Amino acid sequence: MNLTYFLFFICIIVCTLIITYWAAKRSNTTNRFYVASGSLTGFQNGMAIAGDFISAASFLGIVGMIAINGYDGFLYSIGFLVSYLVVLYLVAEPVHRLGKYSLGDVICSRFPSNKMRWIMAFGAFAISILYMIPQLVASGFLLRLLLNIDYSISVIIIGGLMTIYVVFGGMVATSWVQIVKTVVLMSGTFLLSLIVFSNFNWNVPFLVERVKELTPLGDAFFLPGHLFGNPIEFFSLQLALVLGTAGLPHILMRLFTVRNTLEVRRSLISSTWIIGLFYLMTLVLGLGTVALLGYQTLIANDPTGNLAAPLLAKEVGGDFLLAFVSAIAFTTIVAVVAGLVISATTAFSHDIFHHILKRGKSTEKEQLRAARWTALGIGLISTLFALRLETINVTFLVSMTFIVAAASNFPILVLTIYWKRFTQMGAITGMVSGLVASLLLVILGPHIMNPDGGWIAREAIIPIQNPGIIAIPIGFLGAYLGTIFSKKQRQSNEEFKRFFIQSQTGIASRRGEP
């Protein structure tokens, strides 16, 4: 075990535990625990959103995808970045005005129903767990590389450690861990990018030529077609990435942590700039991995590409820089998993426990106790799944999460806010059909059903690797059919008008229980 690596990891753990201890004393109410009492500024929340969104899959997976697949690998980051325009223009401000703690609050502000809360809570569980798994997979790779710890033990240790931050610190600790993560991540990525350029005397054409020489793709490295065999695959992936962000519960929850819609706008604009700059730097790191480390060396050390950034850091800066970059990746995992755990926790303790099981009569103490037990359960479930996914590129797992979010939450959210004829039955059928279709298509696809190392050793029934192009229309179709066959549930024009004015202006909105 390398002492430098060990000391960096201990430093990160101690710092985050100090933040958690500080936040624990301030998280004694549900408002503080769930949304930090709306106390963050727009820029602080923008940094926290960036910290929540830039996952271990982005930092580790995308660099490897670019190094191995060239141009097509960079397409992942383009989809992630553009998705923020959808959030900014379509759903951000209405979500802030209509909700209090969870996505279930937003939908139930128009369709108050226990059924809706059950379904929205289940969707939040599914998406949070799917997104948490790749973070834990990445953490297992990281600790195995640096500390020579078995993959399974690494996942279990980090899965348990991540849960502590939410159990004791709530949204306050989560937000500040994410802010610190953003500062450290951007600084470290920028430093590593400068080192890559300096190795080529700041001569970008020379760097490009070197990449062409050392990749088996040659000149075709900078052309499409290596990862996606046909345009349908590419379009399907981009559709899921662009629409999926607007359906991620842990991102939408961050819109409740600021006090007004002006701060919501500032949050999303600042986070978009941060995320855009980060993905530009991942392109530099991907090129640097090929030019300085070499394609064959990367594949020999890690065929999935997940360790491209740490291996590049070791190549150009030795053990110290490797320890620093790995500590950044570890902080990234801490921040993202904490955000995912608290979104799932809120869905249960607020939507199910408080509103359904206790019929809105639970005490603050009871809700906090339920939230903390839920955090433990979510952490355990995600850890168990992560133990079986060691051989899958973590970026793929993230894209699957976006497909589920885009097919289930996104149609319901947009139609609830903007379609006058939309009904509660339409919301239920749309959510269920989108969720079931996306999960089923993933299970029947080539990443799960594969004769060469898949969970199910047989040919895939659905040959598309990114089935968003099928699942997302099914979600919208389910919502439409459920609506037209439930005419008796339609709201009057006056009722929808009141709801729509509230969603667009905040007039007559209640910030109390929906």
RARA-V599037 format. One record per helix or strand. SS is the DSSP state (@ for helix, = for strand). FROM is the first residue (numbers start at 1). TO is the last residue. If there is no record, write none. Layout:
<<SS/FROM/TO> <SS/FROM/TO>>
This chain:
<<@/3/24> <@/30/38> <@/42/53> <@/56/69> <@/71/98> <@/103/108> <@/114/147> <@/151/198> <@/204/214> <@/218/222> <@/231/247> <@/249/256> <@/261/293> <@/295/301> <@/308/357> <@/364/386> <@/394/407> <@/409/418> <@/424/443> <=/449/449> <=/456/456> <@/468/484> <@/487/489> <@/493/505>>
